[in-house]
């Protein structure tokens, strides 16, 4: 599969499958994070999820997605090795571990830790990595014995034009949608029982 086909599909899943769930989640006071699992073979959506931390602070977008994945009947659930894991934001330390324990050999993310901190005023990922794990600036091993992590924005930069320009237009539209959701979350968060807002 060509990189531009993969990127096109990822942007579609972000916009069409994760974003609508996240809109609903944010309206209930949850953060803006979400995730999805797609099949490697044909990029078919397996499951999508969004942050549900007003129910449980451990239900980050990735964990909610994984809960949905593992709740599927075994006959319908592909092996994690047959799947790609897509996250709206670079997974926090808990979600990195959840992806690992679930057996995925990869993950792809749209927004970086720096985006979460600077664009969305959610600095906890970088703070926890630094304070708890001594991992400064979020520099964990993005390629290791368990999985490889890939930043979609960096992947788009590596694609040649005119495809890159088209993908960047789609990226800009997604960033705008998430900026609006972030504004909504920031207005609602103080009324929610979330430990790290």
HUQUIFEN-V848625 format. One record per residue. RES is the residue in one letter. PHI is phi in radians with two decimals (none if undefined). PSI is psi in whole degrees, -180 to 180 (* if undefined). OMEGA is omega in degrees with one decimal (none if undefined). Layout:
RES:PHI:PSI:OMEGA
RES:PHI:PSI:OMEGA
//
This chain:
X:none:136:-179.5
X:-1.28:147:179.6
X:-0.98:-38:-177.9
X:-1.18:-32:177.2
X:-1.18:-42:177.3
X:-1.09:-46:-179.1
X:-1.13:-41:176.6
X:-1.00:-46:-178.6
X:-1.15:-43:178.0
X:-1.02:-45:-179.7
X:-1.12:-35:177.0
X:-1.16:-44:179.3
X:-1.12:-42:177.5
X:-1.02:-46:-174.6
X:-1.35:-38:-169.7
X:-1.75:-25:-175.2
X:-1.95:-44:-177.6
X:-1.48:-47:-174.4
X:-0.99:-44:177.9
X:-1.06:-39:177.2
X:-1.13:-40:-178.1
X:-1.20:-36:175.2
X:-1.00:-46:178.9
X:-1.12:-43:-179.2
X:-1.10:-45:179.7
X:-1.10:-36:179.1
X:-1.11:-20:177.1
X:-1.69:2:176.4
X:1.76:6:180.0
X:-1.45:161:176.0
X:-1.22:175:-169.3
X:-1.62:14:-174.3
X:-1.57:144:178.1
X:-2.64:174:-177.8
X:-2.77:166:177.3
X:-2.65:159:173.4
X:-2.09:131:175.3
X:-2.21:155:178.1
X:-1.29:139:176.5
X:-1.13:-37:-171.6
X:-1.15:-42:-174.8
X:-2.37:5:179.6
X:1.09:23:176.0
X:-1.22:138:177.9
X:-1.16:131:174.4
X:-1.69:-49:-178.8
X:-2.83:151:174.5
X:-2.32:154:178.6
X:-2.66:168:179.2
X:-2.45:167:-178.4
X:-1.01:135:178.3
X:-2.35:41:-172.9
X:-1.29:-9:172.8
X:-1.25:-19:173.4
X:-1.46:-45:-177.0
X:-2.72:126:-176.5
X:-1.11:-12:176.1
X:-1.48:-11:-176.4
X:-1.48:64:172.2
X:-1.14:169:-177.9
X:-0.97:-44:-179.1
X:-1.17:-42:-179.4
X:-1.16:-41:176.9
X:-1.07:-41:177.2
X:-1.11:-45:179.1
X:-1.13:-36:174.9
X:-1.05:-43:177.2
X:-1.12:-41:-179.8
X:-1.09:-50:-176.2
X:-1.33:-13:175.1
X:-1.45:-12:178.6
X:-1.16:147:173.5
X:-0.99:140:-175.4
X:-0.96:-36:-178.0
X:-1.18:-23:-178.3
X:-1.72:-13:-173.0
X:-1.67:119:176.5
X:-1.22:160:174.4
X:-1.17:140:178.9
X:-0.95:-31:179.3
X:-1.15:-15:179.1
X:-1.67:8:-171.0
X:-2.22:161:171.0
X:-1.94:138:179.5
X:-1.85:123:-177.0
X:-2.01:128:-179.7
X:-2.17:141:178.1
X:-1.15:-39:-177.1
X:-2.19:153:178.3
X:-0.96:125:-173.1
X:-1.11:139:175.8
X:-1.20:176:-178.1
X:-1.05:-39:178.0
X:-1.12:-44:-177.7
X:-1.26:-34:172.8
X:-1.01:-43:179.1
X:-1.18:-41:179.6
X:-1.10:-41:177.1
X:-1.10:-42:179.5
X:-1.12:-51:-179.2
X:-1.10:-25:179.3
X:-1.41:-11:174.5
X:1.61:12:176.6
X:-1.34:140:-179.2
X:-1.74:12:-177.3
X:-2.81:162:161.9
X:-2.72:153:179.7
X:-2.21:140:-179.1
X:-2.37:151:-175.4
X:-1.62:-53:179.5
X:-1.74:142:-179.9
X:-1.51:172:173.2
X:-0.98:-41:-179.4
X:-1.11:-38:175.5
X:-1.09:-45:179.8
X:-1.01:-42:-179.1
X:-1.26:-50:-169.6
X:-1.51:-40:-176.7
X:-1.55:-29:-172.7
X:-2.03:1:178.4
X:0.95:40:176.2
X:-2.20:90:-172.6
X:-1.58:3:-167.7
X:-1.12:-35:-177.9
X:-1.02:-52:-179.2
X:-1.16:-39:180.0
X:-1.12:-45:-179.3
X:-1.15:-44:178.5
X:-1.03:-40:-179.9
X:-1.30:-50:-174.3
X:-1.25:-43:-174.1
X:-1.52:-41:-172.6
X:-1.88:-4:-178.1
X:1.13:26:-178.0
X:-1.74:92:-174.5
X:-1.28:143:177.5
X:1.01:25:176.8
X:1.16:24:-175.6
X:-1.50:62:172.7
X:-1.38:169:-178.9
X:-1.36:103:-176.7
X:-1.28:-11:172.5
X:-2.31:122:-175.0
X:-2.64:-171:-176.2
X:-1.18:-17:-176.9
X:-1.73:-45:-174.4
X:-2.76:173:169.8
X:-2.16:138:179.2
X:-1.86:142:-174.2
X:-2.34:130:178.0
X:-1.58:117:-175.5
X:-1.04:-40:-180.0
X:-1.06:-41:176.5
X:-1.15:-37:178.1
X:-1.11:-40:179.8
X:-1.13:-40:179.2
X:-1.06:-27:-177.4
X:-1.47:-9:-179.9
X:-1.50:142:179.8
X:-1.32:160:174.6
X:-1.36:154:6.6
X:-1.46:-6:-177.7
X:-1.06:-43:-178.8
X:-1.00:-44:-178.7
X:-1.08:-41:179.2
X:-1.13:-44:178.6
X:-1.14:-36:178.8
X:-1.18:-32:175.1
X:-1.14:-43:178.0
X:-1.14:-38:177.9
X:-1.08:-44:-179.9
X:-1.07:-40:179.1
X:-1.13:-41:177.6
X:-1.13:-44:179.8
X:-1.06:-39:178.4
X:-1.13:-43:179.2
X:-1.09:-43:-179.8
X:-1.23:-31:175.9
X:-1.10:-41:177.0
X:-1.11:-42:177.6
X:-1.14:-37:178.2
X:-1.07:-43:177.7
X:-1.02:-43:179.2
X:-1.11:-46:179.9
X:-1.04:-45:-178.1
X:-1.07:-34:178.5
X:-1.24:-32:-173.1
X:-1.67:-19:-166.6
X:-1.10:-33:-176.2
X:-1.17:-20:179.9
X:-1.56:1:-174.7
X:-1.84:150:179.7
X:-1.47:56:-177.4
X:-1.82:123:-178.9
X:-1.05:-46:-179.7
X:-1.95:103:-174.4
X:-1.63:*:none
//
